[in-house]
Amino acid sequence: MTTTITGSTTAVQGAMARVDSQPVSLGRAVKSEWIKWCSLRSTWAVLGAAVVGMLAVGLIIGFNTRHLTGNQDANDLASSAPLQGFFLGQLLIGALGVLFVSSEFSTGMIRSTFAAVPRRQPVLWAKLAVFFVITAVVMTIATVVTFLVSQAVISQSRPGFSLSDPGVWRYVLGTSLYMVLAGVIGGMIAWMVRSTPGSLVSFFALIFVVPQLFSLFGSTGKHIAQLFPSQAGEAFTVAQPEAPHLSPGAGVLVLCAWAVAAIVAASITLRRRDA
């Protein structure tokens, strides 16, 4: 009996010695988050809906403006017109950012994640990196294709715009950047709120409700509303944003400031609160 137990113990120890124990690193955390992204059908579904929404709105605008009439809005005829699907895209990408984070809290998987990565901060950076890269690539392709397809529809009936025209690349890449950063802000809100419904409500309030409330308070309120993400984004994604508005460069800086502030706040919250 002693011989059998000793032999079993030796076998277990030998098997454990062969296990490749690797330290936690940011690269391995990124790989883990990539696997989580790929395993969740909801992430691809929401991202796909954003792409389809962009294309659908672009085609509708192209079809409706292929003939010039006297009652068309100026923004519907501008070079940025086909990209107005970002009004829907910002909601979907923002919701995607929320779900990518909050889903782990709602299922309790976050405890396993933090057990595997006790320092926690690499989890935040890994999720941010995976989300940013995937959405940036996909939405940039979507905005370029949307612009080209819409202009192809328009050019069948009248002259349209091309990517080489002044300001077009700013609208195309700016639209993608705005949606991606809106998603980053949504994800950081989820790190702080940790509830999917609460995070979504907070995100929608920040993007839509609060700026509109400020706009009700005269010129001062409208100037304050410019400093919120949605109106800062419009400053560099729309050819003729509503007045008053920031300059395109200022709009980019304000939006990036919101994203950085959200990341810092989420990082601080993550260090101070338990899972």
Secondary structure, DSSP 8 states (H G I E B T S, - for coil): -HHHHHHHHHHHHHHHHHS------HHHHHHHHHHHHHH-HHHHHHHHHHHHHHHHHHHHHHHHTSS--TT--HHHHSTTGGGTTHHHHHHHHHHHHHHHHHHHHHHTHHHHHHHHSTT-HHHHHHHHHHHHHHHHHHHHHHHHHHHHHHHHHHTTTS----TTSTTHHHHHHHHHHHHHHHHHHHHHHHHHH--HHHHHHHHHIIIIIHHHHHHTSHHHHHHHHTTSHHHHHHHHH-SS--SS---HHHHHHHHHHHHHHHHHHHHHHHHHS--
